[in-house]
Amino acid sequence: MPARYRSLPSLTAIASFEAAARCASFKKAADDLNVTPAAISHQVKSLEAELGFQVFNRYHRGVELNEAGAFLYVAIQRGFGEISSAIEQLQLRADDDAVTIEATTAVSAFFLTPRLTRFWAHRGHIPVSQNVTDLPGTSPTSDLCIFYGEDAPNSGDCRLLFRDRISILASPEFAARFSAQNLTDLTKMPLIHLTASDARWTGWQSFLEMLGVTIDLGPSHYVNNYAIALQAAQDGVGAVLGWETLTRGLITSGSLVKLFPDSIEAPHGFYITARKNAPARAIELRDWLLAAA
C-alpha cells in the first residue's frame, strides 16, 4: 500500500463501521453484510483500537454515532459515493467506450437515429449507445441527453439544439378524404391526442387557443406515445399535431402532409446536455448534432 494510505484502517473494518452507522444497529448491519453481529462488533472495536478513539456511544438499547463517528461516517459516505460514481461511469463505457445518449422514442426514431446514420458515415470509429425512454430519469446516467422543455442549467452543459414549429399533419389519403378548407373543419374529422404524462407536449386545445380558434373538437383517438401517434396518423386514423423538425422526414417522404398552412411556434425548445466530465467523443457527437440540427 502506498505510504500516504498506510494510516487507513482495514477496508473490512471501514465497511463494517459504515454499515453499522448507516443502520444504527450492529444487528441490522450484520444482516446487511451477511455476517454475525459479533463480527460487526469485533470489526468496530478493531477500528476504534486502531484509531485511538471511540466512534459509537453504546447503550443497552443499541448504539449511536458520537461526534467523531459522525465526522468519519460523512467522510466515508463521500468516498464511497465517489467510488460508486466512477464505477458507474466506467460501466457505461464498457462496451467499446460507446457514447451513451438518452432520448425519447420519438426523438430517437425521427431525429436522432437518421442523424446518427450520417454521423457514422464520417466518424464510424465512434460507437454510440442510445438509452431510449419516455420516462425521464429512469434510464442509466448518459453522457448526453436530448429533451424537450426549458433550459436546465443544473443538468451539466446544456445547449439549445433547435426550436420547432407545430402544424397539423395527416396522411395524404386522410387529407383527400376530408378536403379540409379551414380550421373549423376539425370539428368533422377524427383527431389523435397525445396523453403522455409529460405535460410539456402541446395538446389540441392549447394549439387552437394560440391560433385564436375556439371550436368543439371532433372524434378523438388517444395514445400515450408520440411515435405511435405519428404512426397512427400515417395509417389514416386521424390528424395529429406535428413538430415540424421531428416530422420533416415523414413530410419529405410524403407519408404525412400539412392539412392547413396554420402553425405555431412550439412553446419549448429541444435541448442537449452533456454530463460533467463527459468524454471527448461525447462532446464531438454533441457538437456534430448541434451543427446538423
N, C-alpha and C positions, 0 to 999 in steps of 0.2 A: 504494500500500500504506500502511495506517495507520502512523504514526510508531512505535508500540510493536512493530510486526512487522518494521521495517526491518533489524534485526540478524540476521534469519533468512537462512541461505544459500538458494540456489535450490532449488525443490522437486525439480527433476531430480537435483541433487546429493544431496539428502536421500534420495530414493528409491533412487538407486544405492548409497549407503552402507548403507541398511537391507538391501537385497538381498545385498550383499557380506558384511555382518555376519551375517545370518541363514544364509547358505550357507557362510560361512567360506571363500569362494573367489571370485575375480573371474570366473573362467570359468563357474562354476555360476550366479553372479549374472547374467552376460551371457545365459546360456541362459534364465534365469527371466524376464528383461525383454526378451528377443528383440533384443538388441543385441550388439555385439562386446566381447570382453574389454578391448580398447584403450579403448572408450568408457567402460566402468566405471572403468578406471584413471584416465582423464582426469578424470571427474567427482569421484572420490575425492580426487585431487590438488588439484583446484579447491576442493573443500570444505576440505581441510586448509590451503590457502593463505589462504582467507577466514577460517578460524577462528584461524589463527596457531599451530596445534599439530597433531601427527600423531594419527590415530585408529587406525592399524594398525601393528603390527610386521611388517615384511616379511622373509620368509625365502626361501631357494631353493625349499623345498618348498611355499610358499604364504604366506598371511597369517593373522594372528590379531589380535583386538582388544587394544589396550592399555587401561590403566585409564581414560583419558579417553574412548576409543572405547566401552568397555563402559558407562560412565555415560551417554553420549549415546544409545547404542542402546536402553537401557532407557527413556529419556525418549521417544524416537521411537516405540517399540512402544506405550507407553502412549497417546500421542497418536493413533496410527493406530487403536488399539483403540477409543478414544472416538469417532473419526470413523466407524468401521465400525458401531458400535452405534447411533449417531444415524441413519445412513443406513438401517439395517435397520428401525428403529422407524418412520421416515418411510414406507418402502416398505410396511410392514404396513398403514398407513392411507391408502395411495394411492387406494384405491377409496372415494371419498366419505367419508374418515375413519371407515371402518367399525370398530366394536369387534370385536376378534378374541377368540374363546373356544374353548379346547380341551376336548374331552370324548371319552369312548369311544363306540363305536357305540350301545351300549345306553343309556347316559346321554343321548346326543343324541336318540335316537329316542323314548324313553319318558318322559324327564323334561324335558330342555331344550327341545326343539322345541315341545311343547304349551304350555309357559310363554312361550316367545318369541312365540307367536301372540297370547297375552293381553297381553304387554308392548307389542307393536306396535299393539294396539288403542288404547292410550293414549299411546304415545310413538313413533309411526310415523316421527318425524324422525330417529331414531337407527338407522342401519343396523348390522346385526350379521353377522359372517362366522364360521362355525363351522369349526374345524380338527378333523375327526373322525379319531381314531386309537386303535387298541387297543395301540399300542406307545409308551408314554410317552417323551418326549424326542426323537421322530423328526420331529415337526412343527415348523414355524417358531415362534419365540417369540411367545406370545399375550399379550394384555392380561389375560385371565382364564383360569383353568384349573380345571375340576372334576375331582376324583379321589377314589377310594375308598381309604382307608388311614388312616395316622396323621397327626396334625397335623405340618405341615412348616414350622417357624418360619423356616427359612433360604430359603424359596421365595417371599419377598415377604410381603404382608399376607394371612395365612391365617385364614379363618373357618370354623367348623363350619356346613355347610349343613343337614344333617339326619342323624339316626341312624335306623336302619331295623330291621325285624324280618324274619326269614326263615321262610317256611312252604312247604308242599308244594302245588304247583298242577298242574292238568291241565285238559284240555278237558272240557266237560260230557259229551260222548259217551264219553270215556275213563272219566270218573267213574262213569257209569251202567253201563258195560260191566263194570267190575271190582267195583263195590259194596263198596269197602273199608270195614272196620269199625274196624280199629286198625292201628298201625304195623307189626305183624308181617306184615300183608298185602302189604307192599312186596316180600316175597320172591317173590310170584307175578306182579308186574307189571313191564313194562319201564320203566327209568329213564333219563333223559337226563343225561349227565355233561358238565360243562364242563372242557375240557382246556387252558384258556388258560395262557400262560406266567406270568401274574401269579398267584402262589400265594396272594394275599390273599383270593381268592374262595373261600368255604366249599364244600367238597365233601360228598357224601352221608355218608361215614363220620364226618367231623367233626360234621356236623349231628346224626346219630343219637347219637353219643357224648355230645354236650351235652345230649341228652334222656335219657341213661341207657339207651339201647337198643342191644343187640348182636344183630344178625341177619346172615344171608347175603343179600346183595342179589340182586335178580332180574336178568333180561336187561338188557343195557346198550346205549345208543347214545351215541356220543361226538362232541362238536362243540367247536371252539376259539373260538367267538364267542357271547357271551351273548344277543345279539339273535337269532341263528339258533336257539339253544336254546329261546328263548321261542316262536319261530315253529313249531319242531318240536312243541312241546307243544300249541300251538293246533291243529295238524294231527292230533293224536291219536297221535303217535309214542310218547309216554311221559309220565311225571310228571317235573316239573322243580322245582328249588328256586327260590323266588321271593322277591326282595327287594320287600317289600310296597309301599313308596313308588314304586319304579320301575315296578311292575306294576299300580299302582292303576287306571290307565285300562283295562287288559285285564280286570281283575276287575269293575270297574263296568259295562263293556260286556257282560259275560257270556262273553267269549272264553275266559277261564280261571276256574276255581273252586278253592276250597281243598278238598283231599281230606280233611284232618284239621284239628281245631282246634289241634293242637300247633304251636308256633312257638318260635324262639329269638331273642334279640337279636343282631343282626349284630355280629361282633367288631370291626369297624372302622366309622368314620363316613365320610360323604361331605363333602368339604371344597371350598371355593372359594378360590383365591388370586388376588390382583391383583398384577401385577408392579410393581416400583418405578417410580414416575413414571407410572403408568397414567393415561390421560386421564380427565377428569371424566365423560365419557359412559360409560366402562367402570365407574367407581365407581357411577354411577347404576344401571346394569344389575345390578351385583353386589348392591347394597343392595335392589333390587327382588326379585331372586331369593331373597335371604335372607328377605325378608318373605313371599314367596309359597310358600316351601318347605313 
